[in-house]
């Protein structure tokens, strides 16, 4: 390293950092597909559980709100009637919206 100019040292350090970054990106997503599938399955199970605990009229109200594009209001109704947290309620409404084709 004593024979290298300062610019060469900076270029070498930059190249090493870039290689390390790209190697990290290449290995970071290993197994992510399985975890995404597991997460999707968990969300579906939670959504089905939340919607099964709602009354028929509440489900109709949520479906109406989703159909009208009032997603936030639909999440609010699910939260109020199930006691679920914001994330679980939002995931449930998103799952319901996708299953309705909206």
Buried (B, 14 or more C-beta within 10 A) or exposed (E): EEEEEEEEEEEEEEEEEEEEEEEEEEEEEEEEEEEEEEEEEEBBEBBBEBBEEBEEEBBEBBBEBBEEEBBEBBBBBBBEBBEBEEEBBBBBBBBBBEEEEE
